[in-house]
Each structure stands twice: as C-alpha cells, then as structure tokens.
Amino acid sequence: MNINEKTRKALLRFQQNEITESLLYTQLAAIEKDPSNKEVLLQIANDEKGHYTILKKYTGQEISPNKLRVTKYYWLARILGITFAIKLMEGSEESAKNDYASYDKYPDLQQIARDEDEHEQRLIALINEERLEYMGSVVLGLNDALVEFTGALAGFTLALSDSKLIALTGSITGIAAALSMASSEYLSTKSENGNENGKHPVKASIYTGIAYIFTVVALVAPFIFISNVLMALGLMLIIALSIIALFNYYYSIARSESFRKRFTEMAVLSFSVAALSFLIGYALKEFTGIDV
C-alpha cells in the first residue's frame, strides 16, 4: 500500500511489537500446565499474529521479533508469574497501542486498537494463577511481619542494647509469630464459607508462614552482622522499606492497583509502630533500671 516513510516506520515498530508478543504468548502457553490458561494464552498469541499480518499488508515487509524482549518477559513470567509479566508488558506498550487510534484513515488499525484496549484485557483477566489466588495470604504474612516485627526489633534495640541478643530474641519471637500466623490463617481459611472460596487451608497457611519467615530473616540479618545496634536498626528499617516497595510494586502490577497508595499506607503504619515501640523500649529501660 502507498504510505509515507514516517507512517511506514511507525507501522514497522508496531509490527515488531505484535510478532514479539505473539512469540512470547506461544512460549508461555508451552510451559503452562493449566488447560484453560493455555487456551487463553494461545488465543492471545493468535490475535497478535493476526495483527502482525494486517500490519504486513501496509509495510510489505517481514520483520523478526525482539528476542531479547521475549527472553526478558519469559523469565519474569517464570519467576514472578504469568499475570505480572503480561500486565507489565502490556503497560509498557500502552503508548504504542494508543498510537493505533491516531491512524483514523486505516480501518484495520482502528480494529487493532479496539482489540488491544478491550479484548486482550478480558482474556488476561481469565487467567487463573495460584499465586494470585493466595495473594491475600501473602499480604497477611508480610503486613503482620512488617508492622509487628519492625516494632518488636525497634523495642528490643533500646531495651537490650546488644545486637546478638536482639537477633536471638527477635528470631525466636519471629519464628513463633510465623507459626502462630500460619495456624491462624489455616483456621480462618477453613472456616470461611465452608472453604467455598476455593483456597486450600494448608496452602494458605504455608503462603502466610513463608512470607512471615522471609520477612523475619531479612529484618534480623542486620543485627547478626552489625554490632552497633543503632546502625543495625537503621539498616533494618531500610530493608523493611525495600520489602514494602518491592512487594507493593509487584502487587500493584498484578492486581492493577495504585502503588503509591498501598506503599504509603504500609510504610507509614510500619514505621509508626517501630517509632512507638522504640520509645516504649527506652521508657521501660529507664523505668525498670534494667541494663542488659
């Protein structure tokens, strides 16, 4: 078709995006065990290949997929889940999709724009991923550990004033709390609507316990390796903030929620409890006169 060079370059870029995503969805379908998820991924791959074919009519040129981009999102999907990788990829291409709509003289491109904005998102929403089903259990474990444990370690810092003793006391407290939270999640999940919510109580408790233990290990580590308790406390708070940021980034992408709102809420809550516990530890130490 007769198109100018500027339009042709833009369509070639769109064309490469479409064939890249088609290849990626095909690869994800090949490793997906759930039959319904596999069907959804193959359907998206087929749609993307169709878009590529439409664009080829305008450019008159075959183009290779971006193999580096395919590899990047393939491993993100393997490590962090299919939903996260797909939504991250789709989000990064939002401007390109919007550009389709600007070509109002090309009905085929208008149809691609509608597909990208509506059809794919509905298909992605159909993907049933276990790690997202149990996200509530992970949130419970992380939230409780970050709020409770940053507070406990901050309180221990002034009450005990010995990094190794703080690490030992914190580890015992953290492991006990993790087992308690896992048990509570098991009972809670089992009793919710006679387990009609589809979550398995044992799996829910494992997700909660693992999230809690992971947080405990990360927060106790500074007190094991740093003898200065105030420096260890400072590093612990930095680690806590990093965990909050990383988890909420993942959650905001996977669940299409606001990162800023969730991050701010969890960070303010955790650090407020830590500050209050620090003051309580100092007050108790002064009041009792105990100096460990």
NORPE-V363958 format. One record per residue. N is the residue number from 0. SS is DSSP state (H for helix, E for strand, C for the rest). PHI is phi in whole degrees, 0 to 359 (NA if undefined). PSI is psi in radians with two decimals (NA if undefined). Layout:
n->N ss->SS phi->PHI psi->PSI
n->N ss->SS phi->PHI psi->PSI
This chain:
n->0 ss->C phi->NA psi->2.68
n->1 ss->C phi->275 psi->1.78
n->2 ss->C phi->229 psi->2.69
n->3 ss->C phi->284 psi->2.91
n->4 ss->H phi->294 psi->-0.64
n->5 ss->H phi->296 psi->-0.77
n->6 ss->H phi->294 psi->-0.70
n->7 ss->H phi->298 psi->-0.73
n->8 ss->H phi->296 psi->-0.71
n->9 ss->H phi->295 psi->-0.74
n->10 ss->H phi->291 psi->-0.56
n->11 ss->H phi->295 psi->-0.66
n->12 ss->H phi->295 psi->-0.77
n->13 ss->H phi->298 psi->-0.69
n->14 ss->H phi->297 psi->-0.74
n->15 ss->H phi->294 psi->-0.67
n->16 ss->H phi->301 psi->-0.75
n->17 ss->H phi->293 psi->-0.77
n->18 ss->H phi->288 psi->-0.55
n->19 ss->H phi->295 psi->-0.82
n->20 ss->H phi->291 psi->-0.61
n->21 ss->H phi->299 psi->-0.78
n->22 ss->H phi->296 psi->-0.73
n->23 ss->H phi->296 psi->-0.83
n->24 ss->H phi->298 psi->-0.61
n->25 ss->H phi->295 psi->-0.74
n->26 ss->H phi->294 psi->-0.69
n->27 ss->H phi->294 psi->-0.66
n->28 ss->H phi->296 psi->-0.60
n->29 ss->H phi->293 psi->-0.47
n->30 ss->H phi->257 psi->-0.09
n->31 ss->C phi->280 psi->2.23
n->32 ss->C phi->272 psi->-0.53
n->33 ss->C phi->286 psi->2.11
n->34 ss->H phi->301 psi->-0.70
n->35 ss->H phi->291 psi->-0.69
n->36 ss->H phi->296 psi->-0.73
n->37 ss->H phi->300 psi->-0.75
n->38 ss->H phi->297 psi->-0.73
n->39 ss->H phi->298 psi->-0.81
n->40 ss->H phi->296 psi->-0.70
n->41 ss->H phi->293 psi->-0.61
n->42 ss->H phi->294 psi->-0.73
n->43 ss->H phi->296 psi->-0.75
n->44 ss->H phi->301 psi->-0.72
n->45 ss->H phi->294 psi->-0.71
n->46 ss->H phi->297 psi->-0.75
n->47 ss->H phi->295 psi->-0.66
n->48 ss->H phi->295 psi->-0.64
n->49 ss->H phi->296 psi->-0.71
n->50 ss->H phi->298 psi->-0.72
n->51 ss->H phi->301 psi->-0.76
n->52 ss->H phi->296 psi->-0.71
n->53 ss->H phi->298 psi->-0.81
n->54 ss->H phi->295 psi->-0.58
n->55 ss->H phi->297 psi->-0.53
n->56 ss->H phi->299 psi->-0.58
n->57 ss->H phi->276 psi->-0.69
n->58 ss->H phi->273 psi->-0.48
n->59 ss->C phi->66 psi->0.48
n->60 ss->C phi->218 psi->2.41
n->61 ss->C phi->281 psi->2.56
n->62 ss->C phi->218 psi->2.51
n->63 ss->C phi->275 psi->2.62
n->64 ss->C phi->290 psi->2.80
n->65 ss->C phi->278 psi->1.68
n->66 ss->H phi->295 psi->-0.61
n->67 ss->H phi->296 psi->-0.73
n->68 ss->H phi->292 psi->-0.68
n->69 ss->H phi->299 psi->-0.81
n->70 ss->H phi->299 psi->-0.75
n->71 ss->H phi->301 psi->-0.91
n->72 ss->H phi->284 psi->-0.46
n->73 ss->H phi->297 psi->-0.81
n->74 ss->H phi->285 psi->-0.53
n->75 ss->H phi->299 psi->-0.70
n->76 ss->H phi->293 psi->-0.68
n->77 ss->H phi->294 psi->-0.66
n->78 ss->H phi->272 psi->-0.80
n->79 ss->H phi->251 psi->-0.05
n->80 ss->C phi->108 psi->2.61
n->81 ss->H phi->297 psi->-0.79
n->82 ss->H phi->300 psi->-0.79
n->83 ss->H phi->300 psi->-0.85
n->84 ss->H phi->297 psi->-0.76
n->85 ss->H phi->294 psi->-0.81
n->86 ss->H phi->294 psi->-0.62
n->87 ss->H phi->295 psi->-0.76
n->88 ss->H phi->295 psi->-0.80
n->89 ss->H phi->296 psi->-0.67
n->90 ss->H phi->295 psi->-0.66
n->91 ss->H phi->291 psi->-0.34
n->92 ss->C phi->257 psi->0.19
n->93 ss->H phi->302 psi->-0.73
n->94 ss->H phi->294 psi->-0.67
n->95 ss->H phi->296 psi->-0.71
n->96 ss->H phi->296 psi->-0.72
n->97 ss->H phi->296 psi->-0.53
n->98 ss->H phi->295 psi->-0.51
n->99 ss->H phi->305 psi->-0.73
n->100 ss->C phi->296 psi->-0.37
n->101 ss->C phi->285 psi->-0.25
n->102 ss->C phi->267 psi->1.23
n->103 ss->C phi->286 psi->-0.16
n->104 ss->C phi->273 psi->-0.06
n->105 ss->C phi->240 psi->1.70
n->106 ss->H phi->304 psi->-0.63
n->107 ss->H phi->299 psi->-0.70
n->108 ss->H phi->289 psi->-0.57
n->109 ss->H phi->297 psi->-0.67
n->110 ss->H phi->292 psi->-0.69
n->111 ss->H phi->299 psi->-0.73
n->112 ss->H phi->300 psi->-0.74
n->113 ss->H phi->294 psi->-0.70
n->114 ss->H phi->299 psi->-0.81
n->115 ss->H phi->295 psi->-0.66
n->116 ss->H phi->282 psi->-0.52
n->117 ss->H phi->242 psi->-1.02
n->118 ss->H phi->298 psi->-0.84
n->119 ss->H phi->298 psi->-0.74
n->120 ss->H phi->297 psi->-0.64
n->121 ss->H phi->293 psi->-0.66
n->122 ss->H phi->293 psi->-0.76
n->123 ss->H phi->300 psi->-0.64
n->124 ss->H phi->294 psi->-0.35
n->125 ss->C phi->280 psi->-0.27
n->126 ss->C phi->294 psi->2.21
n->127 ss->C phi->254 psi->1.82
n->128 ss->C phi->245 psi->2.20
n->129 ss->H phi->302 psi->-0.73
n->130 ss->H phi->296 psi->-0.48
n->131 ss->H phi->279 psi->-0.52
n->132 ss->H phi->299 psi->-0.64
n->133 ss->C phi->261 psi->0.26
n->134 ss->H phi->300 psi->-0.61
n->135 ss->H phi->300 psi->-0.64
n->136 ss->H phi->290 psi->-0.67
n->137 ss->H phi->294 psi->-0.74
n->138 ss->H phi->301 psi->-0.76
n->139 ss->H phi->300 psi->-0.83
n->140 ss->H phi->296 psi->-0.81
n->141 ss->H phi->293 psi->-0.82
n->142 ss->H phi->302 psi->-0.85
n->143 ss->H phi->295 psi->-0.75
n->144 ss->H phi->295 psi->-0.77
n->145 ss->H phi->294 psi->-0.77
n->146 ss->H phi->289 psi->-0.89
n->147 ss->H phi->288 psi->-0.74
n->148 ss->H phi->279 psi->-0.61
n->149 ss->H phi->297 psi->-0.66
n->150 ss->H phi->295 psi->-0.78
n->151 ss->H phi->297 psi->-0.82
n->152 ss->H phi->294 psi->-0.63
n->153 ss->H phi->295 psi->-0.70
n->154 ss->H phi->293 psi->-0.71
n->155 ss->H phi->295 psi->-0.54
n->156 ss->H phi->304 psi->-0.82
n->157 ss->H phi->272 psi->-0.51
n->158 ss->H phi->289 psi->-0.60
n->159 ss->H phi->254 psi->-0.66
n->160 ss->C phi->61 psi->0.38
n->161 ss->C phi->223 psi->2.09
n->162 ss->H phi->298 psi->-0.73
n->163 ss->H phi->293 psi->-0.70
n->164 ss->H phi->293 psi->-0.66
n->165 ss->H phi->296 psi->-0.75
n->166 ss->H phi->297 psi->-0.76
n->167 ss->H phi->295 psi->-0.87
n->168 ss->H phi->297 psi->-0.74
n->169 ss->H phi->296 psi->-0.71
n->170 ss->H phi->296 psi->-0.80
n->171 ss->H phi->298 psi->-0.81
n->172 ss->H phi->299 psi->-0.77
n->173 ss->H phi->294 psi->-0.77
n->174 ss->H phi->296 psi->-0.75
n->175 ss->H phi->298 psi->-0.74
n->176 ss->H phi->294 psi->-0.66
n->177 ss->H phi->297 psi->-0.77
n->178 ss->H phi->296 psi->-0.67
n->179 ss->H phi->295 psi->-0.78
n->180 ss->H phi->294 psi->-0.71
n->181 ss->H phi->297 psi->-0.73
n->182 ss->H phi->296 psi->-0.74
n->183 ss->H phi->296 psi->-0.71
n->184 ss->H phi->294 psi->-0.65
n->185 ss->H phi->300 psi->-0.88
n->186 ss->H phi->294 psi->-0.69
n->187 ss->H phi->295 psi->-0.81
n->188 ss->H phi->295 psi->-0.67
n->189 ss->H phi->293 psi->-0.58
n->190 ss->H phi->272 psi->-0.26
n->191 ss->H phi->289 psi->1.91
n->192 ss->H phi->51 psi->0.64
n->193 ss->H phi->60 psi->0.53
n->194 ss->H phi->66 psi->0.48
n->195 ss->C phi->283 psi->-0.14
n->196 ss->C phi->284 psi->-0.07
n->197 ss->C phi->88 psi->-0.20
n->198 ss->C phi->278 psi->2.38
n->199 ss->C phi->275 psi->2.22
n->200 ss->H phi->305 psi->-0.73
n->201 ss->H phi->294 psi->-0.78
n->202 ss->H phi->297 psi->-0.73
n->203 ss->H phi->300 psi->-0.75
n->204 ss->H phi->293 psi->-0.63
n->205 ss->H phi->294 psi->-0.79
n->206 ss->H phi->301 psi->-0.76
n->207 ss->H phi->296 psi->-0.83
n->208 ss->H phi->297 psi->-0.76
n->209 ss->H phi->296 psi->-0.76
n->210 ss->H phi->300 psi->-0.72
n->211 ss->H phi->293 psi->-0.83
n->212 ss->H phi->298 psi->-0.76
n->213 ss->H phi->303 psi->-0.78
n->214 ss->H phi->294 psi->-0.72
n->215 ss->H phi->300 psi->-0.84
n->216 ss->H phi->300 psi->-0.79
n->217 ss->H phi->296 psi->-0.68
n->218 ss->H phi->280 psi->-0.51
n->219 ss->H phi->282 psi->-0.51
n->220 ss->H phi->311 psi->-0.79
n->221 ss->H phi->302 psi->-0.60
n->222 ss->H phi->285 psi->-0.35
n->223 ss->H phi->282 psi->-0.68
n->224 ss->H phi->260 psi->-0.25
n->225 ss->C phi->239 psi->2.16
n->226 ss->C phi->281 psi->-0.53
n->227 ss->C phi->287 psi->1.97
n->228 ss->H phi->294 psi->-0.60
n->229 ss->H phi->288 psi->-0.64
n->230 ss->H phi->294 psi->-0.72
n->231 ss->H phi->298 psi->-0.72
n->232 ss->H phi->297 psi->-0.76
n->233 ss->H phi->299 psi->-0.77
n->234 ss->H phi->294 psi->-0.66
n->235 ss->H phi->300 psi->-0.72
n->236 ss->H phi->292 psi->-0.63
n->237 ss->H phi->295 psi->-0.75
n->238 ss->H phi->297 psi->-0.75
n->239 ss->H phi->300 psi->-0.77
n->240 ss->H phi->296 psi->-0.66
n->241 ss->H phi->294 psi->-0.74
n->242 ss->H phi->298 psi->-0.77
n->243 ss->H phi->300 psi->-0.78
n->244 ss->H phi->294 psi->-0.85
n->245 ss->H phi->296 psi->-0.80
n->246 ss->H phi->295 psi->-0.77
n->247 ss->H phi->289 psi->-0.48
n->248 ss->H phi->295 psi->-0.83
n->249 ss->H phi->300 psi->-0.84
n->250 ss->H phi->296 psi->-0.72
n->251 ss->H phi->294 psi->-0.62
n->252 ss->H phi->287 psi->-0.88
n->253 ss->H phi->295 psi->-0.62
n->254 ss->H phi->255 psi->0.04
n->255 ss->C phi->55 psi->0.81
n->256 ss->C phi->244 psi->2.97
n->257 ss->C phi->287 psi->2.13
n->258 ss->H phi->292 psi->-0.82
n->259 ss->H phi->301 psi->-0.78
n->260 ss->H phi->296 psi->-0.84
n->261 ss->H phi->292 psi->-0.74
n->262 ss->H phi->297 psi->-0.83
n->263 ss->H phi->298 psi->-0.77
n->264 ss->H phi->299 psi->-0.84
n->265 ss->H phi->290 psi->-0.69
n->266 ss->H phi->294 psi->-0.80
n->267 ss->H phi->297 psi->-0.75
n->268 ss->H phi->296 psi->-0.85
n->269 ss->H phi->297 psi->-0.80
n->270 ss->H phi->286 psi->-0.51
n->271 ss->H phi->293 psi->-0.76
n->272 ss->H phi->296 psi->-0.70
n->273 ss->H phi->298 psi->-0.78
n->274 ss->H phi->296 psi->-0.75
n->275 ss->H phi->295 psi->-0.75
n->276 ss->H phi->294 psi->-0.65
n->277 ss->H phi->300 psi->-0.78
n->278 ss->H phi->293 psi->-0.67
n->279 ss->H phi->296 psi->-0.74
n->280 ss->H phi->299 psi->-0.74
n->281 ss->H phi->295 psi->-0.77
n->282 ss->H phi->297 psi->-0.76
n->283 ss->H phi->295 psi->-0.68
n->284 ss->H phi->296 psi->-0.72
n->285 ss->H phi->289 psi->-0.69
n->286 ss->H phi->291 psi->-0.75
n->287 ss->H phi->276 psi->-0.43
n->288 ss->C phi->75 psi->0.21
n->289 ss->C phi->276 psi->2.23
n->290 ss->C phi->234 psi->1.78
n->291 ss->C phi->283 psi->NA
